[in-house]
Amino acid sequence: MEPGYFLGIVVLIVVLVIWRRKSKQRARKELAVPSNYIELLAQTVPYYQRLSDPEKSRFAAQVKSFLETVNIEGVRTSVEPLDRILVAAASVIPSFGFQDWKYFNLTNIILYPGAFDEEYRLDGERRPIAGMVGSGALNGQMLLSRPAVRAGFFDIHGKHNTAVHEFVHLLDKADGIVDGVPEKFLRHTQTEEWEQIVAHEIEMIDQGESDINPYGATNHGEFLAVASEYFFQQPERMKENHPDLFRMLSLIFHQQLA
């Protein structure tokens, strides 16, 4: 066999392998994005419903991009098109004020049929966990309760959204640590004011004089995530009940919601 002929066969095989791999990648991306994803957004995501038409187009494009780049899988539960849309929407909602934001610290999302306190415990404490951002061996992973994800979007009068909560943790982590002080999104001169507002709001929670989820008093990182749920779910109510907190969250997320 002539050397040139042999080399040609090798090149052909390599090209075919690359083509097949890329075809599989394209197929996976197409399957990850439901064909009716814009219709599902319009039906199930109140945040999306409030946007202008140009903003809806940008939001939908970011949802599509997220689904094409982050894997979503189920453990003991199926992952339906609606679940993919709600998770992706939760990722876009807190990052929508930042142009073309990518979650560089996330590769995989795992959906559970319910709370997963049996598999994972925080600080040795056993309690139901509806969502968590992985660290250590689970770095780059996010774990979510499938029913909790749906409840966050279906309860239109509530202040809670588990998936948004966890994505806010990832935004907080963009500066290297989940500490409730998103320095990447605040000017240095605003950080001190933010910490003062957080300290005041946590004191009100501890005294039983706040409508913010008491879990927000756990630490500053959890306060940011809990307050952000409230901010995105019920912006008008937060603006009325917590005007300073609402103003600072508007600055942090670069969004004016009310």
C-alpha positions, 0 to 999 in steps of 0.5 A, a space after each residue: 500500500 502506498 504511504 500516501 494512500 494509507 495517510 489518506 485513509 487515516 485522515 478520512 477516518 479522523 474526519 469521520 470521527 470528528 464529524 460524528 462527534 460534532 453531530 452528536 453534540 449538535 443533536 444533544 443541544 437540539 434535544 436540550 432545547 424544547 421546540 416550544 421553549 418560547 411558548 413555555 416561557 410565556 406560559 410559566 415564567 411571570 418575570 418573562 411575561 413582564 418584559 418588553 418584546 425586545 427584552 423577551 427576545 434577549 431573554 429567550 436567546 439566553 435561555 437557549 444558550 444556557 440549555 445548550 451549554 449546561 447539562 440537566 439530568 435527573 436522579 430517580 426522576 424524569 426531566 421534562 421540557 418544562 423543567 429545563 425551561 424553568 431551570 434555565 429561566 431561573 439562571 437568566 433572571 438574576 443575570 439578565 442585567 449583565 450583558 451575555 453573562 455565562 456561569 463559568 462555574 457551572 457545568 451540570 444540574 441534577 434534579 431530584 424527585 424531592 429534598 435530598 437530605 439523605 445524600 448530602 448534609 451541610 455542617 453535619 446537620 440533617 434537614 431537608 435540602 431543596 437546592 445547593 451549589 456543589 463544592 469540593 468533589 461536587 464543584 461545578 454541580 448544582 442540585 435542585 429538588 424538581 418540585 421546589 423548582 416548579 413551586 417557585 414559578 407556580 406560586 405567583 403570590 409567593 416570595 420564594 424561588 429555590 432555583 433563583 436562590 441557588 443561581 444567586 449563590 453562583 453570582 455571589 461566588 463570581 468574586 471567589 467566595 459565597 459571602 453575601 457581598 457581591 463585590 463584582 457587582 458593587 462599587 467599593 463605595 457601595 459595599 459598606 452601605 450594603 453591609 449596613 442594610 444587611 445587618 439591619 435587615 437580619 436584626 429585624 428578622 431575629 426580632 420577628 419584625 420582618 416578612 423576609 424568610 427567617 432562613 436569611 438570618 443564617 448568614 450574609 450569603 443566605 441573606 443575599 439569596 433569600 432577599 433576591 428571591 423576594 426581589 425577583 418574585 415580588 418586587 413591588 412588595 419589597 419596594 414598599 416594605 424594604 425600600 433601601 434593600 430594594 434600591 441596593 438589590 436593583 444596583 447589584 443586579 442592574 435591574 429596575 423591576 418596580 
